[in-house]
Amino acid sequence: MSDAQAQIKETVDGNDVVLFMKGTSEMPQCGFSSRVAGVLNYMEVEYQDVNVLADEEIRQGIKDFSDWPTIPQLYVKGEFVGGCDIITEMTLSGELDTLLETNGVAFNKDAADKIRESNA
Amino acid sequence: MLEQIRSKLDAAFVPKVLEVRDDSEDHRGHAGYREGGNTHFSVKIRAAAFDGQSRVAQQRAIYAQLKQEFADGLHALALDVGGADAP
């Protein structure tokens, strides 16, 4: 396993929720990353953000790691959940709430409901 | 690029619904945009091939068909995937 792959594995195994994104949770640098970070921030989910723009090896490495060609990528308890479209759909359908609950990850349910109300 | 995406998905999944849109101009000035476009697309697809698959599996199946396009500069693909009878 290359250094980048080992580093990625350590990050997704060592944190309950990890978002590989362009930019940071505070300052996303891509609309798709921004949308997912925005949802997590609004739902008050604690997560580790990894800025792929800061490290070219991670940027390519994460695509190989998950066999997924695009960024952002969300991981919960070491499992790849999806990219922007999937997270958006799962937020609106309530599946993301279930996934977080099942994995014992705290979040603000009222905020999640509010996202759904405003997108109904 | 648009026709290439359309014909590959059409051949691979024989979809009931297939809409491919070039959104590249919407991303002008943003990361990933390049002069000439052909970087950002959205796809709506409904096919029996996706029945019963998880979302990750559905999108992976599509990405697998478009490996060459990603290598050639396709940057973002907004996907709306469903089985044959999905809304």
Backbone of each chain as ProteinMPNN parsed JSONL, in Angstrom:
{"seq_chain_A": "MSDAQAQIKETVDGNDVVLFMKGTSEMPQCGFSSRVAGVLNYMEVEYQDVNVLADEEIRQGIKDFSDWPTIPQLYVKGEFVGGCDIITEMTLSGELDTLLETNGVAFNKDAADKIRESNA", "coords_chain_A": {"N_chain_A": [[0.843, -1.195, 0.0], [0.576, 2.185, -0.871], [1.986, 5.258, 0.501], [0.053, 7.28, 0.452], [-2.336, 5.819, 0.242], [-2.249, 4.411, 2.671], [-2.345, 6.514, 4.45], [-4.859, 7.598, 3.891], [-6.482, 5.475, 4.623], [-5.957, 5.348, 7.338], [-7.048, 7.774, 8.135], [-9.832, 7.509, 7.488], [-10.48, 5.361, 9.067], [-9.901, 6.28, 11.562], [-11.622, 8.303, 12.232], [-15.01, 9.139, 12.904], [-16.637, 10.4, 11.016], [-15.742, 11.465, 7.845], [-14.924, 13.885, 5.455], [-13.763, 14.107, 2.3], [-12.721, 16.716, 0.433], [-12.816, 19.654, -1.744], [-11.085, 22.349, -0.723], [-11.841, 23.661, 2.554], [-13.898, 22.824, 5.452], [-14.722, 25.231, 6.441], [-14.151, 26.933, 4.368], [-15.054, 26.073, 1.557], [-14.036, 25.131, -1.771], [-15.339, 24.492, -4.073], [-18.403, 23.994, -5.714], [-19.769, 21.566, -5.354], [-18.484, 20.289, -3.242], [-18.983, 22.228, -1.389], [-21.718, 22.054, -1.063], [-22.123, 19.591, 0.252], [-20.534, 19.901, 2.57], [-21.902, 22.05, 3.63], [-24.382, 20.921, 4.305], [-23.591, 19.099, 6.305], [-22.452, 20.845, 8.157], [-24.654, 22.42, 8.809], [-26.323, 20.517, 9.94], [-24.927, 20.083, 12.154], [-23.029, 18.057, 12.382], [-20.174, 16.475, 13.567], [-17.157, 16.376, 11.925], [-14.246, 15.199, 10.169], [-12.519, 17.165, 7.994], [-10.888, 16.832, 4.864], [-8.744, 18.433, 2.853], [-8.385, 18.038, -0.418], [-7.1, 19.529, -2.277], [-4.843, 20.381, -1.141], [-2.998, 18.419, -1.265], [-1.629, 16.594, -3.685], [-1.227, 13.861, -3.955], [-3.073, 12.717, -2.256], [-5.333, 13.669, -3.451], [-5.483, 12.272, -5.903], [-5.212, 9.759, -4.814], [-7.478, 9.263, -3.225], [-9.423, 8.824, -5.052], [-8.686, 6.429, -6.165], [-8.767, 4.858, -3.912], [-11.484, 4.544, -3.28], [-12.489, 3.792, -5.659], [-13.834, 5.752, -7.164], [-14.524, 8.449, -9.132], [-14.798, 11.16, -8.514], [-14.841, 14.169, -6.451], [-16.697, 15.73, -3.897], [-16.191, 13.19, -1.301], [-17.827, 11.23, 1.018], [-17.324, 9.596, 4.112], [-18.463, 7.324, 6.549], [-17.814, 5.915, 9.588], [-15.676, 4.48, 8.448], [-16.777, 3.533, 6.112], [-17.487, 4.109, 2.704], [-19.821, 6.472, 1.697], [-20.885, 8.145, -0.306], [-21.021, 10.598, -3.001], [-21.688, 14.02, -3.891], [-24.332, 14.043, -5.125], [-25.525, 11.742, -4.072], [-25.404, 12.192, -1.307], [-27.0, 14.452, -1.132], [-29.494, 13.412, -1.999], [-29.871, 11.49, 0.009], [-30.036, 13.065, 2.26], [-32.408, 14.475, 1.849], [-34.24, 12.4, 1.741], [-34.123, 11.363, 4.234], [-32.538, 9.238, 4.766], [-29.914, 9.734, 5.422], [-30.043, 10.634, 8.049], [-30.828, 8.246, 9.282], [-28.607, 6.644, 8.739], [-26.617, 7.995, 10.2], [-27.669, 7.83, 12.783], [-27.726, 5.022, 13.147], [-25.025, 4.573, 13.234], [-24.282, 5.831, 15.489], [-23.629, 8.538, 15.416], [-23.706, 11.866, 16.387], [-26.147, 14.378, 15.646], [-28.037, 17.293, 14.653], [-31.291, 16.882, 14.7], [-33.531, 18.52, 14.282], [-32.498, 20.461, 12.633], [-31.947, 18.95, 10.378], [-34.556, 18.238, 9.659], [-35.451, 20.762, 9.006], [-34.009, 21.326, 6.696], [-35.219, 19.528, 4.977], [-37.879, 20.471, 5.018], [-37.579, 22.967, 3.788], [-36.928, 22.204, 1.291], [-39.021, 20.872, 0.306]], "CA_chain_A": [[0.0, 0.0, 0.0], [1.385, 3.411, -0.932], [1.835, 6.156, 1.642], [-1.22, 7.991, 0.366], [-3.409, 4.876, 0.571], [-2.165, 4.139, 4.109], [-2.776, 7.731, 5.147], [-6.305, 7.699, 3.714], [-7.105, 4.426, 5.433], [-5.838, 5.756, 8.736], [-7.987, 8.874, 8.365], [-11.24, 7.063, 7.499], [-10.676, 4.445, 10.19], [-9.666, 6.971, 12.831], [-12.63, 9.34, 12.47], [-16.355, 8.627, 12.623], [-17.136, 10.993, 9.775], [-14.673, 12.147, 7.117], [-15.297, 14.408, 4.141], [-12.685, 14.509, 1.39], [-13.359, 17.817, -0.288], [-11.945, 20.709, -2.262], [-11.192, 23.412, 0.26], [-12.049, 23.216, 3.936], [-15.293, 22.938, 5.878], [-14.987, 26.658, 6.62], [-14.026, 27.628, 3.097], [-15.042, 25.124, 0.43], [-13.607, 25.782, -3.011], [-16.033, 23.889, -5.197], [-19.817, 23.996, -5.377], [-20.236, 20.245, -4.923], [-17.94, 20.131, -1.891], [-19.652, 23.215, -0.552], [-23.073, 21.595, -0.756], [-22.062, 18.523, 1.26], [-20.036, 20.505, 3.81], [-22.984, 22.889, 4.135], [-25.367, 20.044, 4.948], [-23.015, 18.571, 7.552], [-22.316, 21.969, 9.091], [-25.99, 22.83, 9.248], [-26.838, 19.444, 10.805], [-24.024, 20.049, 13.307], [-22.286, 16.8, 12.428], [-18.728, 16.66, 13.723], [-16.459, 15.571, 10.921], [-12.894, 15.564, 9.761], [-12.429, 17.544, 6.581], [-9.572, 16.653, 4.251], [-8.681, 19.265, 1.653], [-7.579, 17.306, -1.41], [-6.319, 20.484, -3.07], [-3.595, 20.631, -0.43], [-2.08, 17.282, -1.415], [-1.923, 15.968, -4.976], [-1.261, 12.397, -3.801], [-4.366, 12.381, -1.65], [-6.361, 14.0, -4.442], [-5.608, 11.114, -6.79], [-5.294, 8.549, -3.987], [-8.828, 8.996, -2.7], [-10.218, 8.288, -6.172], [-8.313, 5.013, -6.274], [-9.172, 4.199, -2.666], [-12.917, 4.22, -3.294], [-12.89, 3.545, -7.039], [-14.866, 6.775, -7.375], [-13.664, 9.429, -9.817], [-15.08, 12.567, -8.22], [-14.779, 14.732, -5.112], [-16.393, 15.215, -2.561], [-16.498, 11.819, -0.893], [-18.135, 11.148, 2.453], [-17.143, 8.309, 4.774], [-18.964, 7.207, 7.914], [-17.268, 4.714, 10.222], [-14.808, 3.741, 7.537], [-17.487, 3.11, 4.899], [-17.797, 5.132, 1.712], [-21.27, 6.678, 1.596], [-21.216, 8.652, -1.621], [-20.615, 11.953, -3.359], [-22.648, 15.106, -3.698], [-25.716, 13.682, -5.488], [-26.022, 10.728, -3.145], [-25.617, 12.809, 0.006], [-28.174, 15.31, -1.254], [-30.694, 12.554, -2.013], [-30.034, 10.838, 1.314], [-30.462, 14.088, 3.223], [-33.812, 14.795, 1.615], [-35.083, 11.23, 1.997], [-34.01, 10.967, 5.64], [-31.623, 8.096, 4.904], [-28.676, 10.174, 6.074], [-30.35, 10.613, 9.491], [-30.806, 6.849, 9.709], [-27.22, 6.185, 8.691], [-25.885, 8.594, 11.323], [-28.217, 7.232, 14.007], [-27.258, 3.64, 13.226], [-23.602, 4.556, 13.542], [-24.045, 6.553, 16.735], [-23.05, 9.861, 15.171], [-24.654, 12.89, 16.836], [-26.478, 15.467, 14.723], [-29.224, 18.047, 15.037], [-32.43, 16.362, 13.928], [-34.386, 19.649, 13.881], [-31.867, 21.106, 11.478], [-32.158, 18.049, 9.239], [-35.962, 18.409, 9.268], [-35.584, 22.078, 8.39], [-33.506, 21.215, 5.321], [-36.255, 18.838, 4.199], [-39.033, 21.367, 4.867], [-37.326, 24.05, 2.841], [-36.754, 21.626, -0.049], [-40.195, 20.038, 0.011]], "C_chain_A": [[0.88, 1.248, 0.0], [1.144, 4.261, 0.308], [0.464, 6.825, 1.643], [-2.372, 7.068, 0.753], [-3.435, 4.586, 2.075], [-2.69, 5.331, 4.906], [-4.298, 7.902, 5.067], [-7.006, 6.69, 4.617], [-7.083, 4.81, 6.914], [-6.866, 6.851, 9.062], [-9.43, 8.374, 8.435], [-11.515, 6.081, 8.638], [-10.616, 5.164, 11.536], [-10.68, 8.054, 13.155], [-14.004, 8.798, 12.094], [-16.864, 9.128, 11.273], [-15.994, 11.769, 9.117], [-15.217, 12.635, 5.777], [-14.027, 14.817, 3.392], [-13.301, 15.535, 0.449], [-12.322, 18.76, -0.888], [-12.15, 21.932, -1.386], [-11.411, 22.825, 1.641], [-13.516, 23.39, 4.308], [-15.68, 24.408, 6.043], [-14.987, 27.4, 5.29], [-13.912, 26.641, 1.932], [-14.674, 25.854, -0.861], [-14.228, 25.152, -4.245], [-17.489, 23.77, -4.78], [-20.324, 22.669, -4.827], [-19.74, 19.948, -3.506], [-18.684, 21.033, -0.917], [-21.039, 22.724, -0.134], [-23.042, 20.539, 0.356], [-21.571, 19.082, 2.6], [-21.136, 21.342, 4.453], [-24.034, 22.076, 4.869], [-24.835, 19.557, 6.304], [-22.888, 19.68, 8.597], [-23.674, 22.333, 9.678], [-26.583, 21.794, 10.2], [-25.956, 19.237, 12.038], [-23.362, 18.683, 13.492], [-20.807, 17.132, 12.617], [-18.02, 15.787, 12.711], [-15.06, 16.096, 10.669], [-12.926, 15.951, 8.29], [-10.993, 17.334, 6.088], [-9.58, 17.425, 2.936], [-7.773, 18.606, 0.614], [-6.722, 18.252, -2.263], [-4.955, 20.745, -2.425], [-2.569, 19.525, -0.662], [-2.445, 16.487, -2.674], [-2.017, 14.442, -4.851], [-2.562, 11.925, -3.178], [-5.481, 12.613, -2.674], [-6.572, 12.846, -5.418], [-5.88, 9.853, -5.969], [-6.699, 8.225, -3.522], [-9.724, 8.443, -3.805], [-9.923, 6.798, -6.363], [-8.842, 4.227, -5.079], [-10.614, 3.7, -2.744], [-13.384, 3.763, -4.666], [-14.041, 4.473, -7.41], [-14.156, 7.99, -7.942], [-13.865, 10.887, -9.423], [-14.975, 12.879, -6.737], [-16.012, 15.632, -4.986], [-16.731, 13.741, -2.38], [-16.695, 11.793, 0.619], [-17.964, 9.721, 2.959], [-17.728, 8.37, 6.172], [-18.505, 5.863, 8.461], [-16.504, 3.837, 9.224], [-15.458, 3.322, 6.232], [-17.744, 4.298, 3.98], [-19.307, 5.259, 1.557], [-21.664, 7.189, 0.217], [-20.652, 10.034, -1.853], [-21.789, 12.908, -3.202], [-24.097, 14.71, -4.001], [-26.318, 12.729, -4.467], [-26.307, 11.347, -1.776], [-26.838, 13.726, -0.027], [-29.458, 14.478, -1.206], [-30.955, 11.947, -0.642], [-30.462, 11.821, 2.401], [-31.959, 14.322, 3.086], [-34.726, 13.615, 1.929], [-35.055, 10.807, 3.463], [-33.056, 9.799, 5.859], [-30.324, 8.478, 5.601], [-28.867, 10.184, 7.592], [-30.205, 9.184, 10.019], [-29.379, 6.324, 9.771], [-26.427, 6.716, 9.891], [-26.359, 7.981, 12.639], [-27.667, 5.819, 14.212], [-25.801, 3.567, 13.657], [-23.253, 5.368, 14.785], [-23.36, 7.897, 16.554], [-24.093, 10.922, 15.515], [-24.907, 13.917, 15.734], [-27.762, 16.129, 15.2], [-30.391, 17.669, 14.124], [-33.349, 17.494, 13.449], [-33.827, 20.341, 12.646], [-32.073, 20.263, 10.231], [-33.596, 18.184, 8.728], [-36.161, 19.734, 8.53], [-35.087, 22.056, 6.937], [-34.591, 20.587, 4.448], [-37.469, 19.728, 3.973], [-38.779, 22.399, 3.783], [-37.076, 23.525, 1.428], [-37.948, 20.783, -0.485], [-40.907, 20.549, -1.243]], "O_chain_A": [[1.821, 1.348, 0.787], [0.21, 4.013, 1.07], [-0.197, 6.927, 2.676], [-3.274, 7.464, 1.492], [-4.505, 4.522, 2.682], [-3.389, 5.169, 5.906], [-4.941, 8.298, 6.039], [-7.991, 7.008, 5.283], [-8.061, 4.619, 7.638], [-7.472, 6.846, 10.133], [-10.175, 8.764, 9.334], [-12.644, 5.98, 9.117], [-11.203, 4.715, 12.521], [-10.618, 8.663, 14.223], [-14.151, 8.089, 11.099], [-17.445, 8.373, 10.493], [-15.361, 12.617, 9.745], [-15.886, 11.893, 5.058], [-13.318, 15.74, 3.792], [-14.278, 15.252, -0.244], [-11.131, 18.682, -0.589], [-13.249, 22.483, -1.315], [-11.192, 21.635, 1.866], [-14.283, 24.019, 3.579], [-16.83, 24.782, 5.812], [-15.725, 28.368, 5.105], [-12.828, 26.406, 1.398], [-14.963, 27.04, -1.021], [-13.689, 25.273, -5.346], [-17.781, 23.477, -3.621], [-21.19, 22.637, -3.952], [-20.481, 19.422, -2.676], [-18.973, 20.653, 0.217], [-21.477, 22.947, 0.995], [-23.844, 20.593, 1.289], [-22.135, 18.765, 3.647], [-21.288, 21.345, 5.675], [-24.521, 22.482, 5.923], [-25.539, 19.6, 7.313], [-23.182, 19.474, 9.775], [-23.816, 22.527, 10.885], [-27.268, 22.152, 11.159], [-26.197, 18.346, 12.853], [-23.166, 18.219, 14.615], [-20.258, 17.974, 11.906], [-18.262, 14.582, 12.651], [-14.743, 17.259, 10.92], [-13.316, 15.15, 7.44], [-10.026, 17.617, 6.794], [-10.336, 17.101, 2.02], [-6.55, 18.616, 0.749], [-5.749, 17.831, -2.889], [-4.038, 21.256, -3.066], [-1.403, 19.673, -0.299], [-3.461, 15.792, -2.704], [-2.798, 13.808, -5.56], [-3.087, 10.868, -3.527], [-6.444, 11.848, -2.748], [-7.709, 12.485, -5.723], [-6.669, 8.995, -6.366], [-7.076, 7.057, -3.433], [-10.662, 7.691, -3.539], [-10.816, 6.014, -6.685], [-9.299, 3.092, -5.211], [-10.922, 2.583, -2.328], [-14.545, 3.388, -4.831], [-15.081, 4.036, -7.903], [-13.258, 8.523, -7.291], [-13.175, 11.764, -9.942], [-15.013, 11.989, -5.887], [-16.343, 16.278, -5.98], [-17.445, 13.136, -3.179], [-15.856, 12.265, 1.386], [-18.4, 8.763, 2.32], [-17.52, 9.341, 6.9], [-18.77, 4.813, 7.876], [-16.676, 2.619, 9.177], [-14.783, 2.813, 5.338], [-18.169, 5.363, 4.43], [-19.994, 4.267, 1.315], [-22.649, 6.734, -0.364], [-19.912, 10.574, -1.031], [-22.747, 12.637, -2.479], [-24.994, 15.013, -3.215], [-27.467, 12.885, -4.051], [-27.333, 11.056, -1.16], [-27.614, 13.774, 0.927], [-30.389, 14.798, -0.467], [-32.094, 11.888, -0.181], [-31.164, 11.452, 3.343], [-32.686, 14.361, 4.078], [-35.869, 13.812, 2.342], [-35.869, 9.986, 3.889], [-32.792, 9.412, 6.997], [-29.709, 7.659, 6.284], [-27.968, 9.792, 8.336], [-29.563, 8.938, 11.04], [-28.99, 5.651, 10.725], [-25.665, 5.98, 10.517], [-25.548, 7.652, 13.505], [-27.207, 5.466, 15.298], [-25.388, 2.635, 14.347], [-22.079, 5.569, 15.097], [-22.607, 8.345, 17.419], [-25.214, 10.892, 15.008], [-23.998, 14.279, 14.985], [-28.478, 15.591, 16.044], [-30.466, 18.071, 12.963], [-33.882, 17.434, 12.341], [-34.562, 20.747, 11.746], [-32.341, 20.794, 9.153], [-33.83, 18.238, 7.521], [-36.926, 19.822, 7.569], [-35.676, 22.692, 6.063], [-34.853, 21.042, 3.335], [-38.032, 19.75, 2.878], [-39.651, 22.676, 2.96], [-37.019, 24.303, 0.476], [-37.902, 20.082, -1.496], [-41.918, 19.979, -1.654]]}, "seq_chain_B": "MLEQIRSKLDAAFVPKVLEVRDDSEDHRGHAGYREGGNTHFSVKIRAAAFDGQSRVAQQRAIYAQLKQEFADGLHALALDVGGADAP", "coords_chain_B": {"N_chain_B": [[-18.082, 15.434, -26.587], [-20.503, 15.302, -25.171], [-22.153, 13.763, -26.87], [-20.684, 11.454, -26.891], [-20.831, 10.584, -24.237], [-23.556, 10.151, -24.098], [-23.941, 8.113, -26.034], [-22.396, 6.021, -25.044], [-23.63, 5.437, -22.573], [-26.13, 4.782, -23.442], [-25.653, 2.463, -24.94], [-24.629, 0.777, -22.967], [-26.575, 0.514, -20.958], [-29.111, 0.455, -22.044], [-31.259, 2.42, -21.663], [-34.485, 3.533, -20.398], [-35.119, 6.124, -20.009], [-33.077, 8.791, -20.907], [-31.231, 11.545, -20.352], [-28.875, 13.898, -21.196], [-26.998, 16.595, -20.21], [-25.063, 19.469, -20.915], [-23.417, 21.276, -18.623], [-21.317, 22.926, -18.495], [-20.828, 25.683, -18.977], [-22.088, 26.924, -16.857], [-20.29, 26.733, -14.913], [-18.223, 28.347, -15.422], [-15.256, 30.026, -14.654], [-15.081, 28.836, -12.21], [-13.445, 26.348, -10.112], [-12.071, 23.697, -11.973], [-13.283, 24.301, -14.342], [-12.576, 24.593, -17.786], [-11.325, 26.391, -20.567], [-13.326, 26.131, -23.423], [-14.967, 24.282, -22.394], [-16.905, 21.297, -21.897], [-16.615, 19.972, -19.475], [-18.342, 19.776, -17.284], [-21.178, 17.912, -16.692], [-24.638, 16.91, -16.607], [-26.633, 14.071, -15.898], [-29.572, 12.337, -16.438], [-30.942, 9.263, -15.848], [-32.8, 6.331, -16.454], [-33.121, 2.975, -16.011], [-33.627, -0.535, -16.411], [-31.449, -1.953, -15.678], [-30.558, -0.822, -13.353], [-32.263, -1.516, -11.376], [-32.946, -2.3, -8.051], [-30.321, -1.897, -7.239], [-27.856, -0.425, -5.054], [-27.349, 3.093, -4.43], [-24.674, 3.811, -4.595], [-23.639, 1.663, -6.052], [-25.04, 1.978, -8.455], [-24.057, 4.446, -9.397], [-21.35, 3.85, -9.572], [-21.394, 1.978, -11.63], [-22.024, 3.577, -13.777], [-19.868, 5.38, -13.799], [-17.893, 3.552, -14.412], [-18.329, 3.057, -17.084], [-17.503, 5.387, -18.154], [-14.827, 5.867, -17.912], [-12.786, 6.593, -19.72], [-13.643, 9.125, -20.516], [-13.454, 10.583, -18.141], [-10.722, 10.477, -17.87], [-10.087, 12.039, -20.007], [-10.694, 14.589, -19.259], [-13.24, 15.133, -18.341], [-14.919, 16.476, -15.654], [-16.91, 16.779, -13.731], [-19.9, 15.107, -12.938], [-23.127, 15.264, -12.608], [-25.428, 13.154, -11.222], [-28.508, 11.568, -11.722], [-29.981, 8.839, -11.005], [-31.901, 5.917, -11.652], [-34.009, 2.975, -11.321], [-35.931, 1.207, -13.836], [-38.586, 1.937, -13.347], [-38.476, 4.054, -11.662], [-39.299, 7.335, -10.382]], "CA_chain_B": [[-18.129, 14.767, -25.277], [-21.888, 15.01, -24.815], [-22.633, 12.635, -27.671], [-19.911, 10.292, -26.467], [-21.429, 10.138, -22.978], [-24.887, 9.634, -24.401], [-23.929, 6.842, -26.771], [-21.869, 4.964, -24.182], [-24.633, 5.053, -21.577], [-27.207, 4.169, -24.193], [-25.24, 1.106, -25.296], [-24.348, -0.043, -21.793], [-27.705, 0.298, -20.04], [-30.379, 0.449, -22.771], [-32.151, 3.12, -20.731], [-35.832, 3.936, -20.764], [-34.984, 7.58, -20.046], [-31.68, 9.237, -20.869], [-31.035, 12.962, -20.674], [-27.516, 14.346, -20.885], [-26.93, 18.05, -20.394], [-23.748, 20.08, -20.717], [-23.542, 22.403, -17.691], [-19.972, 23.498, -18.337], [-20.818, 27.15, -18.924], [-22.529, 27.358, -15.526], [-19.152, 26.635, -13.991], [-17.158, 29.226, -15.907], [-14.611, 30.78, -13.578], [-14.924, 28.014, -11.006], [-12.446, 25.284, -10.204], [-12.448, 22.587, -12.84], [-13.693, 24.776, -15.67], [-11.498, 24.899, -18.72], [-11.772, 27.044, -21.8], [-13.792, 25.1, -24.334], [-16.028, 23.548, -21.702], [-16.841, 19.836, -21.878], [-16.085, 19.549, -18.181], [-19.413, 19.517, -16.319], [-22.399, 17.408, -17.321], [-25.581, 16.202, -15.744], [-27.26, 12.934, -16.556], [-30.727, 11.671, -15.822], [-31.046, 7.968, -16.521], [-33.676, 5.322, -15.846], [-32.917, 1.731, -16.752], [-33.873, -1.751, -15.636], [-30.15, -2.405, -15.179], [-30.294, -0.253, -12.03], [-33.269, -1.993, -10.419], [-32.466, -3.016, -6.875], [-28.931, -1.591, -6.882], [-27.652, 0.718, -4.167], [-26.967, 4.309, -5.164], [-23.237, 3.763, -4.884], [-23.453, 0.689, -7.136], [-25.559, 2.585, -9.692], [-23.141, 5.483, -9.91], [-20.09, 3.197, -9.964], [-21.614, 1.34, -12.929], [-21.947, 4.643, -14.777], [-18.474, 5.84, -13.856], [-17.081, 2.519, -15.057], [-18.492, 3.207, -18.532], [-16.99, 6.688, -18.608], [-13.431, 5.999, -17.463], [-12.018, 7.331, -20.719], [-14.076, 10.521, -20.501], [-12.839, 11.205, -16.964], [-9.295, 10.634, -18.177], [-9.957, 13.083, -21.028], [-10.986, 15.936, -18.756], [-14.551, 15.251, -17.713], [-14.561, 16.876, -14.298], [-18.018, 16.574, -12.809], [-21.055, 14.48, -13.545], [-24.236, 15.23, -11.65], [-26.168, 11.967, -11.635], [-29.835, 11.249, -11.214], [-30.061, 7.466, -11.513], [-32.979, 5.128, -11.079], [-34.456, 1.793, -12.028], [-36.813, 1.481, -14.968], [-39.854, 2.531, -12.938], [-38.261, 5.132, -10.7], [-39.849, 8.612, -10.87]], "C_chain_B": [[-19.559, 14.375, -24.916], [-22.407, 13.787, -25.572], [-21.957, 11.333, -27.26], [-20.505, 9.707, -25.177], [-22.776, 9.478, -23.268], [-24.806, 8.247, -25.054], [-23.369, 5.708, -25.906], [-22.909, 4.484, -23.177], [-25.788, 4.322, -22.246], [-26.87, 2.703, -24.499], [-25.121, 0.217, -24.065], [-25.611, -0.407, -21.012], [-29.061, 0.207, -20.728], [-31.473, 1.15, -21.954], [-33.528, 3.443, -21.314], [-35.861, 5.463, -20.89], [-33.494, 7.902, -20.027], [-31.604, 10.696, -21.305], [-29.626, 13.344, -20.256], [-27.446, 15.834, -21.193], [-25.514, 18.539, -20.112], [-23.918, 21.332, -19.859], [-22.256, 23.207, -17.612], [-19.99, 25.023, -18.178], [-21.264, 27.7, -17.569], [-21.355, 27.415, -14.555], [-17.974, 27.487, -14.45], [-16.569, 30.014, -14.734], [-14.433, 29.983, -12.303], [-13.809, 26.99, -11.216], [-12.943, 24.208, -11.154], [-12.897, 23.028, -14.208], [-12.463, 24.997, -16.534], [-12.092, 25.552, -19.945], [-12.179, 25.945, -22.792], [-14.851, 24.211, -23.698], [-15.803, 22.049, -21.719], [-16.31, 19.279, -20.563], [-17.181, 19.109, -17.211], [-20.679, 19.075, -17.058], [-23.366, 16.926, -16.259], [-26.329, 15.165, -16.565], [-28.469, 12.497, -15.745], [-30.915, 10.366, -16.576], [-31.957, 7.04, -15.729], [-33.518, 4.051, -16.665], [-33.131, 0.54, -15.836], [-32.572, -2.273, -15.025], [-29.89, -1.917, -13.75], [-31.287, -0.726, -10.972], [-32.582, -2.706, -9.256], [-31.022, -2.755, -6.488], [-28.879, -0.429, -5.9], [-27.222, 1.915, -5.004], [-25.499, 4.288, -5.545], [-22.977, 2.816, -6.054], [-23.922, 1.27, -8.465], [-24.557, 3.573, -10.271], [-21.806, 4.876, -10.338], [-20.227, 2.571, -11.35], [-21.503, 2.384, -14.042], [-20.517, 5.141, -14.928], [-17.598, 4.836, -14.611], [-17.166, 2.625, -16.59], [-17.777, 4.445, -19.058], [-15.551, 6.938, -18.144], [-12.615, 6.858, -18.416], [-12.359, 8.826, -20.679], [-13.491, 11.25, -19.292], [-11.346, 11.438, -17.208], [-9.076, 11.79, -19.156], [-10.402, 14.459, -20.541], [-12.394, 16.151, -18.251], [-14.303, 15.439, -16.218], [-15.679, 16.567, -13.306], [-19.232, 16.05, -13.559], [-22.136, 14.412, -12.469], [-25.179, 14.124, -12.096], [-27.506, 11.843, -10.925], [-30.16, 9.884, -11.823], [-31.239, 6.747, -10.884], [-33.278, 3.902, -11.914], [-35.482, 2.187, -13.086], [-38.082, 2.228, -14.547], [-39.707, 3.634, -11.902], [-38.822, 6.434, -11.26], [-38.775, 9.525, -11.462]], "O_chain_B": [[-19.808, 13.275, -24.423], [-23.021, 12.894, -24.987], [-22.565, 10.262, -27.275], [-20.659, 8.492, -25.048], [-23.089, 8.403, -22.756], [-25.524, 7.327, -24.662], [-23.813, 4.566, -26.018], [-23.059, 3.284, -22.951], [-26.349, 3.375, -21.696], [-27.71, 1.818, -24.332], [-25.471, -0.962, -24.112], [-25.71, -1.506, -20.467], [-30.063, -0.087, -20.076], [-32.484, 0.542, -21.602], [-33.707, 3.599, -22.522], [-36.536, 6.016, -21.759], [-32.742, 7.349, -19.224], [-31.873, 11.037, -22.457], [-29.229, 13.142, -19.109], [-27.79, 16.275, -22.289], [-24.857, 18.074, -19.181], [-24.49, 22.327, -20.306], [-22.121, 24.078, -16.752], [-19.265, 25.581, -17.354], [-20.873, 28.8, -17.178], [-21.425, 28.064, -13.512], [-16.866, 27.363, -13.929], [-17.299, 30.593, -13.93], [-13.707, 30.408, -11.404], [-13.307, 26.796, -12.323], [-14.122, 23.852, -11.13], [-12.899, 22.231, -15.146], [-11.446, 25.519, -16.077], [-13.237, 25.286, -20.311], [-11.464, 24.96, -22.972], [-15.549, 23.472, -24.393], [-14.676, 21.574, -21.578], [-15.641, 18.247, -20.539], [-16.984, 18.191, -16.415], [-21.179, 19.779, -17.935], [-22.966, 16.576, -15.149], [-26.614, 15.355, -17.747], [-28.394, 12.314, -14.53], [-31.034, 10.362, -17.801], [-31.891, 6.973, -14.501], [-33.753, 4.05, -17.874], [-32.853, 0.6, -14.638], [-32.583, -2.945, -13.994], [-29.101, -2.518, -13.021], [-31.161, -0.373, -9.799], [-31.751, -3.593, -9.452], [-30.535, -3.327, -5.513], [-29.747, 0.443, -5.909], [-26.786, 1.765, -6.145], [-25.117, 4.682, -6.646], [-22.187, 3.128, -6.945], [-23.27, 1.074, -9.491], [-24.247, 3.547, -11.462], [-21.2, 5.307, -11.32], [-19.295, 2.623, -12.153], [-20.959, 2.11, -15.112], [-20.018, 5.303, -16.041], [-16.687, 5.216, -15.346], [-16.205, 2.324, -17.298], [-17.481, 4.546, -20.249], [-15.123, 8.084, -18.005], [-11.855, 7.73, -17.995], [-11.477, 9.677, -20.792], [-13.078, 12.405, -19.403], [-10.787, 12.459, -16.806], [-8.029, 12.438, -19.145], [-10.478, 15.397, -21.334], [-12.719, 17.24, -17.778], [-13.574, 14.667, -15.595], [-15.421, 16.146, -12.179], [-19.544, 16.494, -14.664], [-22.061, 13.604, -11.543], [-25.677, 14.148, -13.222], [-27.613, 11.992, -9.708], [-30.557, 9.779, -12.983], [-31.538, 6.95, -9.708], [-32.856, 3.799, -13.066], [-35.849, 3.356, -13.209], [-38.595, 3.055, -15.301], [-40.696, 4.094, -11.331], [-38.828, 6.63, -12.475], [-39.083, 10.629, -11.912]]}, "name": "protein", "num_of_chains": 2, "seq": "MSDAQAQIKETVDGNDVVLFMKGTSEMPQCGFSSRVAGVLNYMEVEYQDVNVLADEEIRQGIKDFSDWPTIPQLYVKGEFVGGCDIITEMTLSGELDTLLETNGVAFNKDAADKIRESNAMLEQIRSKLDAAFVPKVLEVRDDSEDHRGHAGYREGGNTHFSVKIRAAAFDGQSRVAQQRAIYAQLKQEFADGLHALALDVGGADAP"}
